[in-house]
Structures are given as structure tokens and as C-alpha cells.
Amino acid sequence: MAEISGRGGQLDFSSSQITGIKSWTLSHSLDMLDTTDFDNGQATNSPRVFTPGLSTWSGTFEGFKDGVPQVLSYTSAAAIKLYESQTASQFWTGSAFITEVNETTAVDGTVDVTYTFQGTGELTKPAA
């Protein structure tokens, strides 16, 4: 399997490409519910028993501040597309809320902005 270059990655939020973005992260997880009962726990060193619960996804994106920072809504969810590469079919898509914005300024660096988002509803994975 060939590696994929992140060069050409992109992020769209609320149907607009967010400019200046240099990286993004995406985390998705599944709650595991402990369903161990008295019958399961009879033997010494009995293993616990689990069943899948709810899933969640969230992430961050960061980039360079270029003029006025992007104004992204906190109050309503918006469509988000996270492109992995220059391949048109390789993107994650869903709906997310912006939950936090952090700006970093250093005397020897650029002004950077990091956005944190929380997904709501289904996350659609990239095509092959």
C-alpha cells in the first residue's frame, strides 16, 4: 500500500474553504459499556464483558492568521469536510460545532490560530 502525502489537504467549514490551514486532526471513538454481571464474575480473575455504546468524533485544525481571523459560529453546527490529500474522493465529512479558538503569538514566529470542533451526528469516511 502506498503512503499518501498530506500535501494538498484542505478544510471546508460551512461550505467555505478555510484559508491558511496547515494541519488538522480528527479523532473518533466508541464508548464501551461494562456489562459484567454476577454470572460473569464468578471465577477468580474473571474477565470483564463489554458492549458497544455511543460513538463520538472531534478534532482540531490550525493555521496561520492571515488578516482578520475566520469568524466561525459557536451557536450552530455547520458542515465540515476534512480533505486528506489532493485526491478528490479522500475526505471526511459531517456536521460540527466550533467549541474553542486559541491564538498563539510569538516574537520569533507567526501568529497561529487553532480551532477545536465537536462533531454531531454521523461522520462519513473517505472513499477508497
N, C-alpha and C positions, 0 to 999 in steps of 0.2 A: 504494500500500500504506500502510495506516495504522500509525502508531507504536503501540507497546504500552507502557503505563505499568507500571513495576515495583511500583507501589503494590499491596499485597495479595499480594506474593510471600511465599513460605514455604519452610521447610526441615524435612523429616521425616528423622529418623535412627533406625534400629532401631524403626520403626513408631510413633515418638512425635514430635510437633511440638516442635522446639527453640524455646523462648520467648526473646524479646529479640533475635532476629536482625534485623540491619538491612541486611545485604548478603551476597551470595555470588558467587563466581566459579567458572567451570568452563572448563577447558582440555582440549581433546582434540587429539591429534596422531598422525601416521603416520610411522614410520621409513621413510626412503628409502635403499635399499641400492645402493651403487655397483657396477654390473655392467659397467663399461667393461673391455673386453679389448684384446688387441693389435690385433685387426682393427679395432675402433672407433677406436683411437688412431693410425692410420697417417698421416693428413693433418696438416699444421700447423694448429694451433688447432682440433683435433678436439673436438667436444662430448662431454661425459661421457654415459653411459647409466645410467639408474636403473630400479629395480623396487620396488614397494611391499613393505614388510616388516610388522612388527607395529604395532598401534595401542596407544595408552595414553590415559588420561584421569585428571585430578586437579583439585583446586581448594581453595578456602578458603571459610569462612563466618565472619562476625564479628557481634558484637552486644554488648549491654550485659550486664554481670554483674548478675543480679537474685537476691540471696540467695546460696545455695550454688551454685557453678558446676555445670553439667551434667557428670555422670560418663559419659564415653563410652569404650567399651572400646578398648584398643590391641591386644588379643590376637586378636581375631576380626573378620572382616568383617561388616558389617551393611547392611541395605537403606537406601538413601538416595534421597530424592525432592527435587528442586530445582524448586520452582514459580516460574515466570516472572512470573505475574500472577494476577489474580482469575479468569481463565478456567480452568475446571476441567481441561481437556484439555492445558494448556500446562505440562508438567513433564518434566524429565529423570529417569530412574530407572536404578538399577544397584545394585551392591554395592561397598562401600568400607571401607578401614581408616582410622582416625584415626591420623595419623603425628606430629602435633605440636599442642601447645596453648600459646598465648602470651597472657599477660595484660598489659595496659597500664594504669597508674595515673598520673594527672596531677593536680597540685594544682588546676588550673583546668578540669578535665574530669571525665568519668565513668570508671568502671572498665570497660574493654572487654576482651573475650576473643576471640581469633582461633583457629580450628581449621583445620588443614590435613589434607586427606584424599587418599588414593590409591585410585583405582578398580581393581577387579579383575573380569575378565570383561567382558561386553557392557554398553555404555551405550545405553539406549533413548531415542530423541529424542522430543520432544513431538509430539502430533498437531497438525494444521493449525488 
